[in-house]
Amino acid sequence: MARITRALLSVSDKRGLEDLARALAARGVEILSTGGTARALADWGIPVTAVSDYTGSPEILDGRVKTLHPRIHGGILGRRGDAAHQAEMRAHAIGPIDMVVVNLYPFEAVTARSETTFDEAIENIDIGGPSMVRSAAKNHADVTVVVDPDDYPAIIAELTASGAVSAPTNRRLAEKAFATTARYDGAIADYLAAARTDEPFAPAARLVGVKVQDLRYGENPHQRAAFYRDALPLDEPSVAGARQLQGKELSFNNIVDANAALELVKEFRAPTAVAIKHTNPCGVATAATLVEAFTKARASDPVSIFGGIVAFNRTLDGATAEAMQDLFLEVVIAPRIAPAALALFGGSKRLQQVRLLTLDLTDGDDLFAASRRAWHGAAGRSRDVKRVVGGFLVQDRDLAEVEVAACTVATARKPTADELAALDFAWRICKHVKSNAIVLARADQVVGVGAGQMSRVDSARLARSRSSTRTPAASRPLRRSSRRSRKRARRTRCRSSAASSRSTARSTAPPPRRCRISSSRS
């Protein structure tokens, strides 16, 4: 372990920086810095040398060129044990730089905002930062590279204990540094690709994510697993952006099911409750209040909801939390959690076990509107990815909304207004049911769901059998909605029911879809 004599600090995220800088200064380390970081260090009373003074070259081009200089990169890349390198460094008056602390311009955070312009995004592409990070990571045998403020305490501890940073730590930090620059470049490439209109899918695609947490195991106990969020996240309420308030650690299956529940509840404007088991809905209902919606959703299938996942599209209030106290649930997710509801969850032995997630929605309480604003602003970036061995498939997310009232009616009898309302409700749900999929529904409540059967006839029978287990509800027209393939959907006609296509529909003025009551996605 070599002693650190000179460090370069240049960060956009100044969390914990003062503590690290003071620890370095206390050990006589010369600190070089740029711009806002140098000003912050000076304000804290920490001795600092401006990079422009150290190199003898001013910052130019509105700060685009600050650290791209031989005295900087030579000091980082020069190998300490190489006599030729050391002689060349002395000849050019290049001193060693033993630590590089850099975090990059916040390109991902800036481009996640829907109001960001293309020019603003380009100005947030860091050039000098990644160059220094890669140089330091390449020479990690001699240089400590730090890209994450969360690593500062461990580095301070090592400096305090031994006066240096160990080789294993340098190796780990270098690995993180290369992962960071790879993610950063991937986010930029994805953003630029999404801005193109001539080619919707780029010649090369990459999956770049930031680890949220390690999971105890995957879908089965023998599978290892972790949860990642997109490096370039959409400005959309999501499970990846949710915050857990209580309960045990989320499992792989919890996350998959919570996502299914949240994506379904986004379909509805009125107060709605959705219950999910194994990614399929077992209860969905809308009502004037959230507690009524939950009561009706539970009544849709009072057996299957046990141990399920429940999602709401309104703030979870105390009355709704009270109605859940006698029910075992794995996960509950809502735009926000009211204090009264949080108190009930914390005070009930049964509800304390529930993994409670909030989306922290700040723009009112309208999950429907927030989701659609995000969909509109994410044109070209909202994609589904499915893995196959050796590759993956990419498609646009199915965000199209069908105007049921505008469908062509091929029968002599026209649907009534109540029947169209029931059909619209069923259609929104059927989109989220695994094929072959049949949904029996009233205008405000699921009655029965048949999912995942090889035969559409079996799915229909299953949906009918499930309808017999529900709690009686108000008598309203019952409609069945089913999913079918793209090719078959083009040939079907509408008889007061819905067929949801497997294909991705365009969100701009989709043509009326034709459908029939007994169809299914096959």
BADREN-22538 format. One record per residue (C-alpha): residue number from 1; x, y, z. Coordinates in nm, 3 decimals, decimal comma, always signed. Example, Ala and Ser with C-alpha at 12.3 -4.5 7.8 and 13.67 -1.06 7.14 Angstrom:
BEGIN
{pt 1; {+1,230; -0,450; +0,780}}
{pt 2; {+1,367; -0,106; +0,714}}
***
This chain:
BEGIN
{pt 1; {+0,000; +0,000; +0,000}}
{pt 2; {+0,151; +0,331; -0,114}}
{pt 3; {+0,093; +0,656; +0,072}}
{pt 4; {-0,140; +0,905; -0,095}}
{pt 5; {+0,037; +1,235; -0,157}}
{pt 6; {-0,188; +1,407; -0,411}}
{pt 7; {-0,562; +1,370; -0,483}}
{pt 8; {-0,788; +1,521; -0,747}}
{pt 9; {-1,147; +1,590; -0,638}}
{pt 10; {-1,411; +1,696; -0,892}}
{pt 11; {-1,770; +1,600; -0,813}}
{pt 12; {-2,127; +1,697; -0,898}}
{pt 13; {-2,265; +1,512; -0,592}}
{pt 14; {-2,103; +1,667; -0,286}}
{pt 15; {-2,252; +1,429; -0,026}}
{pt 16; {-1,983; +1,335; +0,226}}
{pt 17; {-1,714; +1,528; +0,038}}
{pt 18; {-1,619; +1,753; +0,328}}
{pt 19; {-1,542; +1,456; +0,555}}
{pt 20; {-1,327; +1,288; +0,290}}
{pt 21; {-1,142; +1,609; +0,203}}
{pt 22; {-1,070; +1,683; +0,570}}
{pt 23; {-0,938; +1,329; +0,620}}
{pt 24; {-0,703; +1,377; +0,323}}
{pt 25; {-0,591; +1,725; +0,429}}
{pt 26; {-0,521; +1,601; +0,783}}
{pt 27; {-0,268; +1,358; +0,633}}
{pt 28; {-0,091; +1,627; +0,432}}
{pt 29; {-0,242; +1,525; +0,098}}
{pt 30; {-0,230; +1,797; -0,169}}
{pt 31; {-0,582; +1,844; -0,309}}
{pt 32; {-0,643; +1,950; -0,669}}
{pt 33; {-0,990; +2,051; -0,779}}
{pt 34; {-1,204; +2,229; -1,037}}
{pt 35; {-1,493; +2,475; -1,054}}
{pt 36; {-1,770; +2,432; -0,799}}
{pt 37; {-1,585; +2,160; -0,609}}
{pt 38; {-1,284; +2,387; -0,554}}
{pt 39; {-1,512; +2,666; -0,433}}
{pt 40; {-1,687; +2,432; -0,189}}
{pt 41; {-1,354; +2,311; -0,047}}
{pt 42; {-1,234; +2,669; -0,005}}
{pt 43; {-1,560; +2,763; +0,169}}
{pt 44; {-1,501; +2,475; +0,412}}
{pt 45; {-1,152; +2,610; +0,485}}
{pt 46; {-0,976; +2,312; +0,325}}
{pt 47; {-0,654; +2,393; +0,133}}
{pt 48; {-0,707; +2,338; -0,240}}
{pt 49; {-0,515; +2,403; -0,563}}
{pt 50; {-0,714; +2,482; -0,876}}
{pt 51; {-0,640; +2,243; -1,162}}
{pt 52; {-0,589; +2,540; -1,393}}
{pt 53; {-0,313; +2,671; -1,162}}
{pt 54; {-0,156; +2,324; -1,137}}
{pt 55; {-0,148; +2,270; -1,515}}
{pt 56; {-0,083; +2,630; -1,614}}
{pt 57; {-0,373; +2,604; -1,860}}
{pt 58; {-0,704; +2,786; -1,806}}
{pt 59; {-1,044; +2,624; -1,831}}
{pt 60; {-1,173; +2,689; -2,185}}
{pt 61; {-1,486; +2,648; -2,397}}
{pt 62; {-1,731; +2,719; -2,115}}
{pt 63; {-1,559; +2,464; -1,894}}
{pt 64; {-1,570; +2,183; -2,150}}
{pt 65; {-1,191; +2,151; -2,124}}
{pt 66; {-1,057; +2,153; -1,769}}
{pt 67; {-0,867; +1,835; -1,685}}
{pt 68; {-0,769; +1,706; -2,031}}
{pt 69; {-0,400; +1,782; -1,981}}
{pt 70; {-0,075; +1,573; -1,969}}
{pt 71; {+0,001; +1,685; -1,612}}
{pt 72; {-0,333; +1,537; -1,506}}
{pt 73; {-0,352; +1,218; -1,708}}
{pt 74; {+0,023; +1,158; -1,693}}
{pt 75; {+0,006; +1,186; -1,314}}
{pt 76; {-0,277; +0,934; -1,304}}
{pt 77; {-0,151; +0,684; -1,563}}
{pt 78; {+0,221; +0,683; -1,480}}
{pt 79; {+0,324; +0,347; -1,331}}
{pt 80; {+0,504; +0,396; -1,002}}
{pt 81; {+0,721; +0,087; -1,038}}
{pt 82; {+0,826; +0,156; -1,398}}
{pt 83; {+1,161; +0,339; -1,410}}
{pt 84; {+1,104; +0,462; -1,765}}
{pt 85; {+0,764; +0,605; -1,671}}
{pt 86; {+0,912; +0,779; -1,368}}
{pt 87; {+1,197; +0,929; -1,569}}
{pt 88; {+0,957; +1,059; -1,833}}
{pt 89; {+0,731; +1,209; -1,567}}
{pt 90; {+1,026; +1,392; -1,410}}
{pt 91; {+1,134; +1,520; -1,751}}
{pt 92; {+0,792; +1,677; -1,806}}
{pt 93; {+0,742; +1,796; -1,447}}
{pt 94; {+0,450; +1,557; -1,396}}
{pt 95; {+0,380; +1,465; -1,035}}
{pt 96; {+0,186; +1,152; -0,936}}
{pt 97; {-0,186; +1,177; -0,861}}
{pt 98; {-0,264; +0,893; -0,620}}
{pt 99; {-0,639; +0,936; -0,575}}
{pt 100; {-0,913; +1,046; -0,816}}
{pt 101; {-1,253; +1,129; -0,666}}
{pt 102; {-1,500; +1,199; -0,945}}
{pt 103; {-1,871; +1,158; -1,000}}
{pt 104; {-2,009; +1,242; -1,338}}
{pt 105; {-2,248; +1,505; -1,466}}
{pt 106; {-2,600; +1,384; -1,377}}
{pt 107; {-2,698; +1,289; -1,733}}
{pt 108; {-2,938; +1,016; -1,622}}
{pt 109; {-3,122; +1,235; -1,372}}
{pt 110; {-3,145; +1,527; -1,615}}
{pt 111; {-3,279; +1,321; -1,904}}
{pt 112; {-3,531; +1,145; -1,679}}
{pt 113; {-3,718; +1,477; -1,655}}
{pt 114; {-3,976; +1,509; -1,930}}
{pt 115; {-3,912; +1,883; -1,973}}
{pt 116; {-3,540; +1,839; -2,055}}
{pt 117; {-3,449; +1,959; -2,404}}
{pt 118; {-3,209; +1,779; -2,635}}
{pt 119; {-2,950; +2,060; -2,601}}
{pt 120; {-2,968; +2,042; -2,221}}
{pt 121; {-2,911; +1,669; -2,237}}
{pt 122; {-2,604; +1,712; -2,457}}
{pt 123; {-2,453; +1,970; -2,220}}
{pt 124; {-2,483; +1,715; -1,939}}
{pt 125; {-2,257; +1,463; -2,115}}
{pt 126; {-1,938; +1,452; -1,911}}
{pt 127; {-1,610; +1,416; -2,103}}
{pt 128; {-1,326; +1,494; -1,863}}
{pt 129; {-1,480; +1,301; -1,574}}
{pt 130; {-1,506; +0,962; -1,749}}
{pt 131; {-1,157; +1,013; -1,893}}
{pt 132; {-1,006; +1,056; -1,547}}
{pt 133; {-1,212; +0,772; -1,403}}
{pt 134; {-1,102; +0,529; -1,673}}
{pt 135; {-0,738; +0,638; -1,643}}
{pt 136; {-0,740; +0,589; -1,266}}
{pt 137; {-0,924; +0,256; -1,290}}
{pt 138; {-0,675; +0,127; -1,547}}
{pt 139; {-0,388; +0,215; -1,313}}
{pt 140; {-0,564; +0,093; -0,998}}
{pt 141; {-0,248; -0,084; -0,884}}
{pt 142; {-0,116; +0,263; -0,797}}
{pt 143; {-0,424; +0,488; -0,791}}
{pt 144; {-0,745; +0,487; -0,586}}
{pt 145; {-1,050; +0,579; -0,795}}
{pt 146; {-1,372; +0,679; -0,618}}
{pt 147; {-1,700; +0,736; -0,805}}
{pt 148; {-1,957; +0,678; -0,529}}
{pt 149; {-1,996; +0,890; -0,211}}
{pt 150; {-2,116; +0,577; -0,033}}
{pt 151; {-1,756; +0,451; -0,048}}
{pt 152; {-1,610; +0,752; +0,136}}
{pt 153; {-1,653; +0,613; +0,492}}
{pt 154; {-1,468; +0,289; +0,410}}
{pt 155; {-1,184; +0,485; +0,249}}
{pt 156; {-1,158; +0,719; +0,547}}
{pt 157; {-1,148; +0,416; +0,777}}
{pt 158; {-0,859; +0,259; +0,582}}
{pt 159; {-0,669; +0,587; +0,575}}
{pt 160; {-0,716; +0,621; +0,950}}
{pt 161; {-0,604; +0,264; +1,017}}
{pt 162; {-0,305; +0,238; +0,782}}
{pt 163; {-0,251; +0,570; +0,608}}
{pt 164; {-0,325; +0,414; +0,269}}
{pt 165; {-0,590; +0,227; +0,070}}
{pt 166; {-0,540; -0,149; +0,028}}
{pt 167; {-0,491; -0,326; -0,305}}
{pt 168; {-0,816; -0,529; -0,273}}
{pt 169; {-1,010; -0,207; -0,210}}
{pt 170; {-0,848; -0,040; -0,511}}
{pt 171; {-0,943; -0,341; -0,725}}
{pt 172; {-1,304; -0,329; -0,606}}
{pt 173; {-1,325; +0,046; -0,665}}
{pt 174; {-1,181; +0,007; -1,015}}
{pt 175; {-1,446; -0,252; -1,100}}
{pt 176; {-1,716; -0,012; -0,984}}
{pt 177; {-1,557; +0,271; -1,183}}
{pt 178; {-1,562; +0,078; -1,512}}
{pt 179; {-1,920; -0,033; -1,445}}
{pt 180; {-2,014; +0,330; -1,384}}
{pt 181; {-1,863; +0,461; -1,708}}
{pt 182; {-2,014; +0,171; -1,905}}
{pt 183; {-2,357; +0,249; -1,761}}
{pt 184; {-2,307; +0,618; -1,830}}
{pt 185; {-2,211; +0,563; -2,193}}
{pt 186; {-2,499; +0,319; -2,234}}
{pt 187; {-2,747; +0,575; -2,100}}
{pt 188; {-2,618; +0,835; -2,346}}
{pt 189; {-2,637; +0,592; -2,638}}
{pt 190; {-2,991; +0,490; -2,541}}
{pt 191; {-3,101; +0,854; -2,515}}
{pt 192; {-2,958; +0,941; -2,856}}
{pt 193; {-3,111; +0,629; -3,012}}
{pt 194; {-3,453; +0,715; -2,868}}
{pt 195; {-3,431; +1,063; -3,020}}
{pt 196; {-3,406; +0,918; -3,371}}
{pt 197; {-3,718; +0,901; -3,583}}
{pt 198; {-3,578; +0,721; -3,888}}
{pt 199; {-3,497; +0,394; -3,710}}
{pt 200; {-3,703; +0,292; -3,405}}
{pt 201; {-3,459; +0,018; -3,300}}
{pt 202; {-3,085; +0,086; -3,294}}
{pt 203; {-2,835; -0,153; -3,462}}
{pt 204; {-2,698; -0,240; -3,117}}
{pt 205; {-2,896; -0,263; -2,795}}
{pt 206; {-2,784; -0,296; -2,435}}
{pt 207; {-2,947; -0,352; -2,100}}
{pt 208; {-2,794; -0,112; -1,848}}
{pt 209; {-2,917; -0,104; -1,491}}
{pt 210; {-2,825; +0,010; -1,144}}
{pt 211; {-2,856; -0,247; -0,868}}
{pt 212; {-3,130; -0,166; -0,620}}
{pt 213; {-3,073; -0,467; -0,396}}
{pt 214; {-2,964; -0,828; -0,379}}
{pt 215; {-3,255; -1,068; -0,333}}
{pt 216; {-3,260; -1,372; -0,107}}
{pt 217; {-3,321; -1,590; -0,412}}
{pt 218; {-3,494; -1,585; -0,749}}
{pt 219; {-3,818; -1,743; -0,864}}
{pt 220; {-3,705; -2,061; -0,685}}
{pt 221; {-3,477; -2,099; -0,380}}
{pt 222; {-3,189; -2,246; -0,582}}
{pt 223; {-3,170; -1,938; -0,812}}
{pt 224; {-2,959; -1,636; -0,719}}
{pt 225; {-3,116; -1,298; -0,799}}
{pt 226; {-3,086; -0,920; -0,776}}
{pt 227; {-3,312; -0,625; -0,859}}
{pt 228; {-3,192; -0,350; -1,096}}
{pt 229; {-3,357; -0,028; -1,206}}
{pt 230; {-3,301; +0,122; -1,549}}
{pt 231; {-2,995; +0,346; -1,567}}
{pt 232; {-3,205; +0,587; -1,773}}
{pt 233; {-3,535; +0,566; -1,585}}
{pt 234; {-3,867; +0,685; -1,722}}
{pt 235; {-4,042; +0,966; -1,540}}
{pt 236; {-4,323; +0,724; -1,455}}
{pt 237; {-4,456; +0,580; -1,128}}
{pt 238; {-4,310; +0,230; -1,105}}
{pt 239; {-4,217; -0,053; -0,872}}
{pt 240; {-3,850; +0,023; -0,944}}
{pt 241; {-3,902; +0,373; -0,806}}
{pt 242; {-4,124; +0,274; -0,512}}
{pt 243; {-4,016; +0,316; -0,150}}
{pt 244; {-4,076; +0,041; +0,106}}
{pt 245; {-4,217; +0,164; +0,435}}
{pt 246; {-4,239; -0,162; +0,630}}
{pt 247; {-4,234; -0,539; +0,606}}
{pt 248; {-3,977; -0,801; +0,518}}
{pt 249; {-3,736; -0,766; +0,229}}
{pt 250; {-3,904; -0,790; -0,110}}
{pt 251; {-3,861; -1,120; -0,291}}
{pt 252; {-3,818; -1,180; -0,664}}
{pt 253; {-4,179; -1,294; -0,696}}
{pt 254; {-4,304; -1,002; -0,483}}
{pt 255; {-4,149; -0,757; -0,728}}
{pt 256; {-4,286; -0,935; -1,035}}
{pt 257; {-4,638; -0,948; -0,890}}
{pt 258; {-4,628; -0,591; -0,756}}
{pt 259; {-4,534; -0,470; -1,103}}
{pt 260; {-4,826; -0,662; -1,254}}
{pt 261; {-5,066; -0,511; -1,000}}
{pt 262; {-4,940; -0,156; -1,048}}
{pt 263; {-4,949; -0,171; -1,428}}
{pt 264; {-5,309; -0,294; -1,418}}
{pt 265; {-5,433; -0,033; -1,171}}
{pt 266; {-5,287; +0,240; -1,396}}
{pt 267; {-5,561; +0,156; -1,647}}
{pt 268; {-5,836; +0,320; -1,440}}
{pt 269; {-5,940; +0,678; -1,359}}
{pt 270; {-6,192; +0,611; -1,080}}
{pt 271; {-6,079; +0,484; -0,738}}
{pt 272; {-5,970; +0,126; -0,808}}
{pt 273; {-5,829; -0,173; -0,621}}
{pt 274; {-5,646; -0,460; -0,792}}
{pt 275; {-5,557; -0,797; -0,638}}
{pt 276; {-5,292; -1,013; -0,809}}
{pt 277; {-5,179; -1,373; -0,765}}
{pt 278; {-4,897; -1,512; -0,981}}
{pt 279; {-4,916; -1,202; -1,209}}
{pt 280; {-5,285; -1,259; -1,292}}
{pt 281; {-5,571; -1,053; -1,149}}
{pt 282; {-5,802; -1,232; -0,909}}
{pt 283; {-5,994; -0,919; -0,813}}
{pt 284; {-6,047; -0,577; -0,970}}
{pt 285; {-6,311; -0,319; -0,886}}
{pt 286; {-6,383; +0,053; -0,907}}
{pt 287; {-6,611; +0,256; -0,682}}
{pt 288; {-6,678; +0,603; -0,547}}
{pt 289; {-6,436; +0,544; -0,258}}
{pt 290; {-6,123; +0,335; -0,222}}
{pt 291; {-6,261; +0,124; +0,061}}
{pt 292; {-6,564; +0,033; -0,152}}
{pt 293; {-6,336; -0,056; -0,442}}
{pt 294; {-6,124; -0,281; -0,219}}
{pt 295; {-6,431; -0,450; -0,070}}
{pt 296; {-6,565; -0,531; -0,418}}
{pt 297; {-6,223; -0,643; -0,548}}
{pt 298; {-6,192; -0,880; -0,254}}
{pt 299; {-6,543; -1,009; -0,323}}
{pt 300; {-6,442; -1,095; -0,681}}
{pt 301; {-6,245; -1,393; -0,549}}
{pt 302; {-6,232; -1,397; -0,169}}
{pt 303; {-6,023; -1,717; -0,165}}
{pt 304; {-5,747; -1,634; -0,414}}
{pt 305; {-5,675; -1,289; -0,273}}
{pt 306; {-5,526; -1,453; +0,039}}
{pt 307; {-5,148; -1,407; +0,025}}
{pt 308; {-5,180; -1,182; -0,279}}
{pt 309; {-5,058; -0,841; -0,388}}
{pt 310; {-5,293; -0,542; -0,380}}
{pt 311; {-5,246; -0,214; -0,568}}
{pt 312; {-5,445; +0,109; -0,544}}
{pt 313; {-5,459; +0,415; -0,768}}
{pt 314; {-5,541; +0,655; -0,484}}
{pt 315; {-5,382; +0,739; -0,152}}
{pt 316; {-5,432; +0,446; +0,083}}
{pt 317; {-5,654; +0,588; +0,357}}
{pt 318; {-5,738; +0,472; +0,707}}
{pt 319; {-6,078; +0,330; +0,616}}
{pt 320; {-5,928; +0,107; +0,349}}
{pt 321; {-5,646; -0,005; +0,578}}
{pt 322; {-5,909; -0,092; +0,841}}
{pt 323; {-6,089; -0,312; +0,587}}
{pt 324; {-5,766; -0,507; +0,525}}
{pt 325; {-5,690; -0,598; +0,886}}
{pt 326; {-5,828; -0,952; +0,876}}
{pt 327; {-5,653; -1,044; +0,550}}
{pt 328; {-5,302; -1,181; +0,493}}
{pt 329; {-5,131; -1,001; +0,203}}
{pt 330; {-4,774; -1,008; +0,075}}
{pt 331; {-4,750; -0,657; -0,074}}
{pt 332; {-4,962; -0,341; -0,081}}
{pt 333; {-4,865; -0,057; -0,316}}
{pt 334; {-5,028; +0,285; -0,354}}
{pt 335; {-4,945; +0,635; -0,483}}
{pt 336; {-4,921; +0,754; -0,123}}
{pt 337; {-4,994; +0,618; +0,225}}
{pt 338; {-5,202; +0,836; +0,458}}
{pt 339; {-5,073; +0,870; +0,817}}
{pt 340; {-5,387; +0,699; +0,951}}
{pt 341; {-5,327; +0,399; +0,724}}
{pt 342; {-4,959; +0,383; +0,818}}
{pt 343; {-5,052; +0,384; +1,186}}
{pt 344; {-5,297; +0,097; +1,135}}
{pt 345; {-5,038; -0,107; +0,946}}
{pt 346; {-4,780; -0,047; +1,216}}
{pt 347; {-5,019; -0,126; +1,499}}
{pt 348; {-5,166; -0,450; +1,367}}
{pt 349; {-4,971; -0,772; +1,414}}
{pt 350; {-5,106; -0,909; +1,085}}
{pt 351; {-5,054; -0,589; +0,885}}
{pt 352; {-4,702; -0,539; +1,021}}
{pt 353; {-4,596; -0,833; +0,803}}
{pt 354; {-4,722; -0,667; +0,483}}
{pt 355; {-4,457; -0,516; +0,257}}
{pt 356; {-4,598; -0,164; +0,221}}
{pt 357; {-4,479; +0,035; -0,082}}
{pt 358; {-4,543; +0,400; -0,166}}
{pt 359; {-4,484; +0,569; -0,500}}
{pt 360; {-4,449; +0,908; -0,325}}
{pt 361; {-4,664; +1,063; -0,596}}
{pt 362; {-4,643; +1,438; -0,540}}
{pt 363; {-4,845; +1,573; -0,833}}
{pt 364; {-5,190; +1,535; -0,681}}
{pt 365; {-5,327; +1,185; -0,640}}
{pt 366; {-5,392; +1,088; -1,003}}
{pt 367; {-5,191; +0,779; -1,097}}
{pt 368; {-5,382; +0,755; -1,425}}
{pt 369; {-5,277; +1,105; -1,537}}
{pt 370; {-4,920; +1,074; -1,406}}
{pt 371; {-4,870; +0,751; -1,599}}
{pt 372; {-5,004; +0,892; -1,923}}
{pt 373; {-4,789; +1,204; -1,901}}
{pt 374; {-4,488; +0,978; -1,863}}
{pt 375; {-4,596; +0,759; -2,156}}
{pt 376; {-4,630; +1,064; -2,377}}
{pt 377; {-4,289; +1,198; -2,275}}
{pt 378; {-4,115; +0,861; -2,317}}
{pt 379; {-4,190; +0,812; -2,686}}
{pt 380; {-3,935; +0,568; -2,823}}
{pt 381; {-3,793; +0,479; -2,481}}
{pt 382; {-4,075; +0,276; -2,332}}
{pt 383; {-3,995; -0,079; -2,433}}
{pt 384; {-4,058; -0,435; -2,325}}
{pt 385; {-3,765; -0,678; -2,324}}
{pt 386; {-3,798; -1,055; -2,313}}
{pt 387; {-3,496; -1,280; -2,280}}
{pt 388; {-3,435; -1,590; -2,488}}
{pt 389; {-3,125; -1,805; -2,456}}
{pt 390; {-2,855; -1,627; -2,653}}
{pt 391; {-3,043; -1,300; -2,703}}
{pt 392; {-3,346; -1,090; -2,627}}
{pt 393; {-3,656; -0,950; -2,795}}
{pt 394; {-3,749; -0,582; -2,781}}
{pt 395; {-4,087; -0,430; -2,853}}
{pt 396; {-4,282; -0,114; -2,775}}
{pt 397; {-4,486; -0,137; -2,456}}
{pt 398; {-4,854; -0,194; -2,521}}
{pt 399; {-4,978; +0,150; -2,419}}
{pt 400; {-5,256; +0,183; -2,677}}
{pt 401; {-5,601; +0,259; -2,544}}
{pt 402; {-5,902; +0,123; -2,729}}
{pt 403; {-6,221; +0,329; -2,752}}
{pt 404; {-6,475; +0,053; -2,704}}
{pt 405; {-6,763; +0,284; -2,794}}
{pt 406; {-6,598; +0,344; -3,133}}
{pt 407; {-6,574; -0,026; -3,221}}
{pt 408; {-6,772; -0,152; -3,519}}
{pt 409; {-7,081; -0,343; -3,408}}
{pt 410; {-7,157; -0,625; -3,651}}
{pt 411; {-7,482; -0,742; -3,494}}
{pt 412; {-7,833; -0,610; -3,535}}
{pt 413; {-7,866; -0,538; -3,166}}
{pt 414; {-7,644; -0,257; -3,045}}
{pt 415; {-7,484; -0,272; -2,699}}
{pt 416; {-7,648; -0,062; -2,433}}
{pt 417; {-7,452; +0,206; -2,249}}
{pt 418; {-7,421; -0,026; -1,947}}
{pt 419; {-7,296; -0,309; -2,167}}
{pt 420; {-7,034; -0,083; -2,327}}
{pt 421; {-6,919; +0,028; -1,982}}
{pt 422; {-6,886; -0,334; -1,873}}
{pt 423; {-6,698; -0,418; -2,191}}
{pt 424; {-6,457; -0,127; -2,147}}
{pt 425; {-6,385; -0,238; -1,790}}
{pt 426; {-6,329; -0,601; -1,897}}
{pt 427; {-6,107; -0,503; -2,189}}
{pt 428; {-5,868; -0,302; -1,971}}
{pt 429; {-5,825; -0,602; -1,742}}
{pt 430; {-5,797; -0,867; -2,013}}
{pt 431; {-5,486; -0,696; -2,151}}
{pt 432; {-5,309; -0,794; -1,828}}
{pt 433; {-5,423; -1,158; -1,810}}
{pt 434; {-5,202; -1,440; -1,937}}
{pt 435; {-5,328; -1,603; -2,259}}
{pt 436; {-5,549; -1,783; -2,324}}
{pt 437; {-5,740; -1,522; -2,127}}
{pt 438; {-6,107; -1,479; -2,049}}
{pt 439; {-6,247; -1,206; -1,824}}
{pt 440; {-6,605; -1,194; -1,697}}
{pt 441; {-6,693; -0,852; -1,561}}
{pt 442; {-6,957; -0,602; -1,473}}
{pt 443; {-6,902; -0,232; -1,530}}
{pt 444; {-6,721; -0,193; -1,198}}
{pt 445; {-6,615; -0,540; -1,081}}
{pt 446; {-6,444; -0,853; -1,210}}
{pt 447; {-6,667; -1,157; -1,181}}
{pt 448; {-6,436; -1,433; -1,305}}
{pt 449; {-6,096; -1,476; -1,471}}
{pt 450; {-5,970; -1,769; -1,676}}
{pt 451; {-5,596; -1,738; -1,738}}
{pt 452; {-5,308; -1,929; -1,892}}
{pt 453; {-5,494; -2,229; -2,031}}
{pt 454; {-5,384; -2,402; -2,350}}
{pt 455; {-5,748; -2,406; -2,466}}
{pt 456; {-5,963; -2,096; -2,476}}
{pt 457; {-6,260; -2,319; -2,397}}
{pt 458; {-6,089; -2,427; -2,074}}
{pt 459; {-6,016; -2,061; -1,992}}
{pt 460; {-6,383; -1,978; -2,041}}
{pt 461; {-6,488; -2,268; -1,819}}
{pt 462; {-6,237; -2,162; -1,555}}
{pt 463; {-6,363; -1,802; -1,559}}
{pt 464; {-6,719; -1,925; -1,521}}
{pt 465; {-6,626; -2,153; -1,233}}
{pt 466; {-6,443; -1,868; -1,058}}
{pt 467; {-6,752; -1,649; -1,091}}
{pt 468; {-6,943; -1,891; -0,871}}
{pt 469; {-6,703; -1,827; -0,578}}
{pt 470; {-6,745; -1,451; -0,566}}
{pt 471; {-6,947; -1,257; -0,313}}
{pt 472; {-7,276; -1,135; -0,466}}
{pt 473; {-7,262; -0,783; -0,608}}
{pt 474; {-7,511; -0,542; -0,753}}
{pt 475; {-7,693; -0,680; -1,055}}
{pt 476; {-7,541; -0,527; -1,366}}
{pt 477; {-7,478; -0,645; -1,722}}
{pt 478; {-7,209; -0,914; -1,733}}
{pt 479; {-6,957; -0,911; -2,015}}
{pt 480; {-6,672; -1,140; -2,110}}
{pt 481; {-6,348; -1,011; -2,261}}
{pt 482; {-6,082; -1,226; -2,423}}
{pt 483; {-5,738; -1,190; -2,581}}
{pt 484; {-5,639; -1,322; -2,921}}
{pt 485; {-5,350; -1,305; -3,165}}
{pt 486; {-5,289; -1,017; -3,403}}
{pt 487; {-5,385; -1,213; -3,714}}
{pt 488; {-5,708; -1,348; -3,569}}
{pt 489; {-5,802; -1,010; -3,417}}
{pt 490; {-5,815; -0,862; -3,765}}
{pt 491; {-6,079; -1,115; -3,871}}
{pt 492; {-6,312; -1,088; -3,573}}
{pt 493; {-6,621; -0,876; -3,525}}
{pt 494; {-6,762; -0,706; -3,221}}
{pt 495; {-7,061; -0,857; -3,036}}
{pt 496; {-7,059; -0,660; -2,709}}
{pt 497; {-6,722; -0,805; -2,600}}
{pt 498; {-6,349; -0,742; -2,627}}
{pt 499; {-6,047; -0,906; -2,788}}
{pt 500; {-5,710; -0,772; -2,680}}
{pt 501; {-5,437; -0,833; -2,936}}
{pt 502; {-5,095; -0,969; -2,856}}
{pt 503; {-4,943; -0,716; -3,095}}
{pt 504; {-4,836; -0,367; -2,995}}
{pt 505; {-5,081; -0,099; -3,104}}
{pt 506; {-4,978; +0,256; -3,180}}
{pt 507; {-5,089; +0,519; -2,932}}
{pt 508; {-5,189; +0,768; -3,199}}
{pt 509; {-5,543; +0,721; -3,324}}
{pt 510; {-5,557; +0,339; -3,340}}
{pt 511; {-5,809; +0,201; -3,587}}
{pt 512; {-6,122; +0,043; -3,436}}
{pt 513; {-6,059; -0,319; -3,341}}
{pt 514; {-6,307; -0,590; -3,430}}
{pt 515; {-6,385; -0,853; -3,176}}
{pt 516; {-6,627; -1,121; -3,068}}
{pt 517; {-6,744; -1,262; -2,740}}
{pt 518; {-6,576; -1,605; -2,752}}
{pt 519; {-6,234; -1,511; -2,890}}
{pt 520; {-5,904; -1,551; -2,706}}
{pt 521; {-5,534; -1,490; -2,760}}
{pt 522; {-5,378; -1,812; -2,883}}
***
